[in-house]
Amino acid sequence: MNRRRIPVADYEQLAARFDPEKFDAGQQVTLEVGSQKLEALLADGGKEQDPNDPHWLRVVSKIGRIRLEKSGAYDAALRTNSIPAGQRFGLTLVVIRLVPVKQP
C-alpha cells in the first residue's frame, strides 16, 4: 500500500487506472480508503494519457464518492470480490486518483 497525505474534502470520483493491454472489465471490487469501503463493478470508462508517462494510455474506471473528514495519510486497498469466468487477465492497477468535488 502507498500512503499519501490527503486534504479534507469531498471526493466525487475515485478513478482507478489500469493498463489497457491487460484489462478485462466486469470484476466486482471493494476499494477501501481509510475506514470507508466502496463496492464497484469495474468498467472501461474511457482512456486517458498517463501524466507521468505520456506514451501510455490508461483505462479509467470510476468507482464512487467518499468524504475525508481530516487531512492526513490514508491507506488505500483495492480487493477483488469476483472475476467473471473466461477473463484472460488479472488486474494491473496503475494508480487511484481522487478528484475533489467542485465548489459552486
N, C-alpha and C positions, 0 to 999 in steps of 0.2 A: 504494500500500500504506500501511497505517496501523500504526505501531509503538507498542506499549504495553509497560509494564513488567509482567511476569507472574511470580508467585511459583512457587517449586519445588513441584511436586505431580504426582500422577497425575490426569488429567482423564478422567472416564468418558464424557463426552459432548462432542462438538463439535457444536453445533447451529447451522446456518445458517438465517437468517430471510430470507424472500422476500416480496415484495409479492404478496398473494393475487390481485389483479386481473391480474397479469402472470406467473402461474406455471403451467407445464405440467410435470408430473413426468416422470421417465424419462431424464433426462440422466445420462450417465456422467461423473463429475468426479474430479479429483485435487485434494486440499487439501494444501498444503504449509505447515507451521508450523516455522520454523527449518529444520533438516535432515531432518525427518520428513515422510513422504508417506503419505497415506491415500487410497485409491480408494473411491468410493461411487457408488451409484445414488440419485439424488435422488428422494424420495418425499414425499408430503404426510403428515407425522407429526402433523398437528393444527394448530390455530391458537391463538395466544395474543396477549394485548394487548401492544402496544409500550409498554414502561415510559417511554419518552421522549415518547410521544405517544399517550395513552390512547384517542384517537378511532380509531386504526388497529389492525386485526388483522394479524398476520404469519403466514405459513405456516412451520412448523418442519420441517426435515429433519435427522434425526440422522445424523451422518457417521461417528463412531467414537471411539476412545480413544487418547490419547497420554500420554507421560511427559516432563515438562520437568525436566531434571536440575539446572538452575541458574536462579536468578532473573535476570531481565533483560528487555530489549526484544527482541521477536521479529517477524520479518516473517511475514505470512500471505498466501497467494495461493490463489485458487480458479480452477482451469482446467477448461474443458470438454473432455472426450475425445470424446464423441459426443452427438449430439442426434437423437432419433427423428424420422423423416420426418413431416411434416404438423403439426408444432408451430407454434402461432401466435406465440409469444413467445420471446425470448431469456431470459436470467436477469437479474433485478434483485435483486442481493444487497443486503440491508439491513445485516446485522451477522453476525459469527461470535461465538458465545458459548461460553466454556469453563466447564464445570460440574465442580468438584473432586469426586473420589471421597470419599464419606463414610467417615470413620474409625470403627471399632467402639467 
